[in-house]
Amino acid sequence: MRPRSKALVLSTLSSSAPALVWRQADADFYVATLDGQYAGFVTTGSVPATFDAESGHGADLGAHTSPEAAAAAVADAAAPARSAPSRTRRRSARTAAPRPRRHSYDRH
């Protein structure tokens, strides 16, 4: 990474994932934490002009063409899963109660 872009990368990473805290661990290695827990990293890719991202659980989040895109991938992976609202089935007052099941051994 060019020295000139380091400040840009840090500020961009922080702004693209406001819930994450980014820290520079090495010249081209940035680590993200979420509530003090490891959330992933972004580093310069093995292919020129790419940035690799990895989640906090070790999942490869791919090579990206910008540090912003790599940081967004880490942020998406670190975001809490949205659970669907639970639905409880309620029996309508108009619905008749189910008939009890009869088993063959109940017959006399």
C-alpha positions as CSV (number, residue, x, y, z in Angstrom):
1,M,0.0,0.0,0.0
2,R,1.2,3.5,-0.7
3,P,1.9,5.6,2.4
4,R,-0.4,8.3,1.1
5,S,-3.4,6.0,1.0
6,K,-3.1,4.6,4.5
7,A,-5.0,7.5,6.1
8,L,-7.6,7.3,3.4
9,V,-8.0,3.5,4.0
10,L,-8.4,3.9,7.8
11,S,-10.9,6.7,7.5
12,T,-12.8,4.9,4.8
13,L,-12.9,1.6,6.7
14,S,-14.2,3.4,9.7
15,S,-16.9,5.2,7.8
16,S,-18.0,2.2,5.8
17,A,-18.6,0.1,8.9
18,P,-19.6,2.5,11.8
19,A,-20.3,-0.3,14.2
20,L,-16.8,-1.8,13.7
21,V,-13.6,-0.4,15.2
22,W,-10.7,-0.7,12.7
23,R,-7.0,-0.8,13.8
24,Q,-3.9,-0.9,11.7
25,A,-1.9,-4.0,12.7
26,D,0.7,-3.7,10.0
27,A,1.6,-1.6,7.0
28,D,-1.1,-3.3,4.9
29,F,-3.2,-5.2,7.5
30,Y,-6.3,-3.8,9.2
31,V,-8.2,-5.6,12.0
32,A,-11.8,-5.0,12.8
33,T,-13.5,-5.5,16.2
34,L,-17.1,-5.4,17.2
35,D,-17.8,-4.8,20.9
36,G,-14.3,-5.8,21.7
37,Q,-14.5,-9.1,19.8
38,Y,-12.5,-9.9,16.7
39,A,-14.7,-9.3,13.6
40,G,-12.3,-9.9,10.7
41,F,-9.5,-8.2,8.7
42,V,-8.6,-6.5,5.4
43,T,-5.2,-6.8,3.8
44,T,-3.6,-6.1,0.5
45,G,-4.3,-9.0,-1.8
46,S,-1.9,-11.3,-3.5
47,V,-3.0,-10.0,-6.8
48,P,-2.0,-6.3,-7.4
49,A,-4.7,-3.7,-6.7
50,T,-6.9,-6.1,-4.7
51,F,-7.8,-6.2,-1.1
52,D,-8.6,-9.5,0.7
53,A,-11.2,-9.8,3.4
54,E,-11.8,-12.4,6.0
55,S,-14.6,-12.7,8.6
56,G,-14.2,-13.1,12.3
57,H,-14.9,-16.8,11.9
58,G,-12.2,-17.3,9.3
59,A,-14.5,-17.3,6.3
60,D,-12.8,-16.0,3.1
61,L,-14.8,-13.0,2.0
62,G,-13.0,-12.7,-1.3
63,A,-10.7,-10.3,-3.1
64,H,-12.0,-6.8,-3.7
65,T,-11.0,-4.0,-5.9
66,S,-11.0,-1.4,-3.1
67,P,-10.5,-1.3,0.6
68,E,-14.0,0.1,1.0
69,A,-15.5,-3.0,-0.7
70,A,-13.4,-5.3,1.5
71,A,-14.4,-3.4,4.6
72,A,-18.1,-3.6,3.6
73,A,-17.7,-7.4,3.2
74,V,-16.3,-7.7,6.8
75,A,-19.1,-5.4,8.1
76,D,-21.8,-7.5,6.4
77,A,-20.3,-10.7,7.9
78,A,-20.0,-9.1,11.3
79,A,-23.6,-7.7,11.3
80,P,-25.9,-9.6,13.6
81,A,-28.3,-12.0,11.7
82,R,-31.7,-10.6,11.4
83,S,-34.2,-13.1,12.6
84,A,-37.7,-13.3,11.2
85,P,-40.3,-12.3,13.7
86,S,-41.7,-15.4,15.4
87,R,-45.3,-16.3,14.5
88,T,-47.5,-18.1,16.8
89,R,-50.5,-19.8,15.5
90,R,-53.6,-18.8,17.2
91,R,-56.8,-20.7,16.9
92,S,-59.7,-18.5,15.8
93,A,-62.7,-18.5,18.0
94,R,-64.7,-19.6,15.0
95,T,-62.5,-22.6,14.4
96,A,-63.8,-25.8,16.0
97,A,-61.6,-27.6,18.4
98,P,-59.8,-30.6,16.8
99,R,-61.4,-33.9,17.3
100,P,-59.5,-36.3,19.5
101,R,-57.6,-38.9,17.7
102,R,-58.8,-42.5,18.1
103,H,-56.3,-45.3,18.1
104,S,-57.1,-48.9,17.1
105,Y,-56.5,-50.0,20.7
106,D,-59.2,-47.5,21.9
107,R,-62.0,-49.4,20.2
108,H,-64.0,-51.8,22.4
